[in-house]
Amino acid sequence: MKANRIPLLLALAATAAITTLTASAKEPKPPQPLLPVLDANRDGELSPDEINNSSNALADLDKNGDGQLTRKELMPPPKKGKDADMGPPPPPPGKRPPLLIAVLDLNKDGILSADEIEEAPTSLATLDKDDDGTISRKELNPGKPPIKA
């Protein structure tokens, strides 16, 4: 009887190890690269004033003055090292861009045009699901919809 327990315990330990590795291998949510730019008071939410000022905050990212924001201007700089000069990569095929960029990029071309920058307050307001005027942390990081019983 004891001899049968050892293989069972080994199988159980292997299953637990595989489950742990699988859980830790899940991709984290993409970061919200524009949140630090838009969230002036750094509270993790977008207040009505921050939403209204979003066009100006975004325009400040336009480093080359062409009136639009490219992926390079939208995304944080890459980590230092061998890939430092390459700039940020586009999202992999099948992956959506971070929520704030997806909401602002109305034509989904990966670039925020001058018109899209100007429309930023209106576009951001669509994230305010509870209509309280503030885009909360929950609204910025929506999870799975609740399961209805």
Buried (B, 14 or more C-beta within 10 A) or exposed (E): EEEEEEEEEEEEEEEEEEEEEEEEEEEEEBEBBBBEBBBEEEEEBBBBEBBBBBBEBBBEBBEEEEEBBBBEBBBEEBEEEEEEEEBBEEBEEEEEBBBBBBBBBBEEEBBBBBEBBBBBBEBBBEBBEEEEEBBBEEBBEEEEEEEEE
